[in-house]
Amino acid sequence: MASHHRTLRDRQVASIEKILNLNHVPPQSSDAQHDSTAANGLIKPSTPVLNADGEPIWKVLVFDDLGRDVISSVLRVNDLRASNLQHITSDLSRNLYSPAYINFLSSIPRPLLEDFAAQTATAGIAESIAQVYDQYLNFIVSEPDLFSLGMGKEIYWAMNSAQTKDEDLDANVDRIVSGLFSVVVTMGSIPVIRCPKGGAADMVAAKLDRKLRDHILNSKDNLFSGTNQRPSASTGILSSRPVLIIVDRNIDLIPMLSHSWTYQSLVHDVLNMHLNRITVETSVEEGGLVKANNKRSYDLNSNDFFWTRNASIPFPQVAEDIDAELTRYKNDANEITRKTGASSIEDLQDDSSASAQHLKAAITLLPELKERKAILDMHMNIATALLKGIKDRQLDNYYQLEENITRQSKTQMLDLLMDPDKGKEPLDKLRLFIIWFLSTEQDVSRAEMDRFEEALRTAGADTTSLAYIKRVREITRMTMMSSAPSQPSQTSSSNELFRGFSSISSRLTDRFKDAGLGANFEGLISGVKNFLPANKDLTLTKITESLMDPQNASSSAIAKTENYLYFDPRSANARGTMPPVSQARGQQSSMPGGLGTVGRGIEASFGQRRQGFSEAIVFTVGGGSMDEYGNLQDWAKRTSGATSAASVGPRKRVVYGSTELVNAKDFVVGELARLGRESV
């Protein structure tokens, strides 16, 4: 049997499980498969839950804001009890719990640890503390191989603003280094680090290299040695080392702005998903009329089979799968009721006419059927909300335009901006224009730019951000290298339904009506265009390919990464120096507040430049995009040997991370506009 692939989320859950088991490592199963979470998202106990007298053993979990975000993204936790060491000392002084097992998400600085020791000694509570551990968990995992450092939605502004103080910039860099160190520890293998020269990415790479190097040299039993080192899931042999690719957000801003067509990207953009939680408005109908609108919150997590299977799928195919799953559920429910003689699933528990054997089988299946139905009802509500957003904002049209954005002339772009029928959200027009402006090779004169800005303002858009975008254009035109589609985009006329929906629309509309989700559903899906995304790699994916698989990468991609710096924390040679931020800012930089090149790191040899990797951690400083995550995962699946039973090539794995996952609205309104005001 094939071994289970342990994702970053699997490893983080295992670390949290270790905390909850008071730092006792649970026994591993024979196939090394991690299956510590039950269907309800709770940790399965691997230490006793009853004492010798048969009484429950209670544990109080105390965590701060970051701890809440880290744990709640993979487990369901609601209560917040304390936020810092002073609260812990106060709680122990009042004998709220004893003994205390204290676990720090990140490595606690020695001065802070000494201060805490002094507090406990003064309060006389040292005997109440059983353990103090650094857990290296200060990162948030929202998808199997997607993480962020939870640094807030203004981190791009902070890393690029001339108004950011040197000490604040240093603090941000140190926090990024701490978070990446924790990710590397959780992954269990020291990576080779690659990054472009100059900028925040260079500084982060140099500091992380030094932190890893110092840890290896100064710790006899370090976090990567002996039992701490990561084994291969299948053979127990140590895995090959990954490559950690660190880049600045300015290499390509387009994924932060683009309109996507995949399920998870639409949910992130339209429904403002945060920490896997969304809120949608549902309609309550009576007699075919909308009686009331209610808001419902949903968690999209690993226990949701439909989300796990469809998150990265184009939305039209998701709609098809909803219909297929509803049909499967109905058939399974009918089979059970037929065998038991019950009139419906709901009547089974009260029906005594069924045979004992059939009734027992039915009762066994009921919880699974009930859970499936609840998940499908949730996704029907989500699909309805997405369709409304698509229809109101004409997101299908924007997506189609962006697929071929470089073909738009200046006249065509101006006409689009002036068209009053292009959706109800002016921000969508602004996003489209910025994408075109950063992508086009056409020169735009000052007079032409004035006309574009006037058209956007007339449409209701705030053009403050464009002052900063003009500066970014010169940089990104040199770093962007999105490939052309390898297959033509599949489109149809605007009066058709999207792919496959023409044959199932009436059935699915009936399903939604049966679930009370709206008589207007048929109106929502009418006119939504039929097309699937073209197979196109984004700039960051091309960079990743050139560093992971240089033999198969394009010459243009390799040329862009040829001068990337090379750090190897295990090597005495592949190391660099770490000048302070103030010195980095003193160097030549084309961006206001940007960091120039200061000569950190080493130049990679030809052999190092052509070294291949089967695993990568790709990290963006300044914000991450759900589009980039999906694009990287698609590339890894498409180019991996594991995609074909007949292939013998290595399986590629890419973990994507960022300082914060930010949707387009927050990025434009909260960060680009702020930088624009500073650029005037």
Salt bridges, closest charged atoms under 4 A:
ASP10 OD2 - HIS4 NE2 3.34
ASP35 OD2 - LYS44 NZ 3.98
ASP65 OD1 - ARG68 NH1 3.60
ASP69 OD1 - ARG68 NE 3.31
ASP91 OD1 - ARG94 NH2 2.88
GLU114 OE2 - ARG110 NE 3.21
ASP145 OD1 - ARG653 NH2 2.94
GLU154 OE1 - ARG674 NH1 3.10
ASP166 OD1 - ARG585 NH1 3.11
ASP170 OD1 - LYS207 NZ 3.25
ASP174 OD1 - LYS207 NZ 2.94
ASP202 OD1 - ARG600 NE 3.14
ASP209 OD1 - ARG213 NH2 3.02
ASP269 OD2 - ARG431 NH2 3.03
GLU286 OE1 - LYS291 NZ 3.22
ASP299 OD1 - ARG76 NH1 3.25
ASP299 OD2 - ARG277 NH2 2.84
ASP304 OD2 - HIS379 NE2 2.70
GLU320 OE2 - ARG499 NH1 3.45
ASP321 OD2 - ARG309 NH2 2.73
ASP323 OD2 - ARG507 NH2 2.80
ASP323 OD1 - ARG511 NE 3.87
GLU325 OE2 - ARG309 NH2 2.68
GLU325 OE1 - ARG328 NH2 3.02
ASP332 OD2 - ARG372 NH1 2.93
GLU335 OE2 - ARG338 NH2 2.67
GLU335 OE2 - LYS339 NZ 3.73
GLU368 OE2 - ARG372 NH1 3.52
ASP377 OD1 - LYS373 NZ 2.91
ASP392 OD2 - LYS388 NZ 2.87
ASP392 OD1 - LYS424 NZ 3.84
GLU402 OE2 - HIS259 ND1 2.44
GLU403 OE2 - LYS536 NZ 3.94
ASP419 OD2 - LYS422 NZ 3.27
ASP428 OD1 - HIS259 NE2 2.81
ASP428 OD1 - ARG393 NH2 2.81
ASP428 OD1 - ARG431 NH1 3.53
GLU448 OE2 - LYS410 NZ 3.15
GLU453 OE1 - ARG457 NH1 3.54
GLU453 OE2 - LYS470 NZ 3.18
GLU454 OE1 - ARG457 NH2 3.51
ASP537 OD1 - ARG638 NH2 2.90
GLU545 OE1 - LYS542 NZ 3.69
ASP549 OD2 - LYS652 NZ 3.65
GLU562 OE2 - ARG609 NE 2.97
GLU562 OE2 - ARG610 NH2 3.30
ASP568 OD1 - ARG241 NH2 2.67
GLU603 OE2 - LYS197 NZ 2.37
GLU615 OE1 - ARG230 NH2 3.11
GLU615 OE2 - ARG653 NH1 2.88
GLU628 OE2 - ARG249 NH2 2.65
ASP666 OD2 - LYS153 NZ 2.92
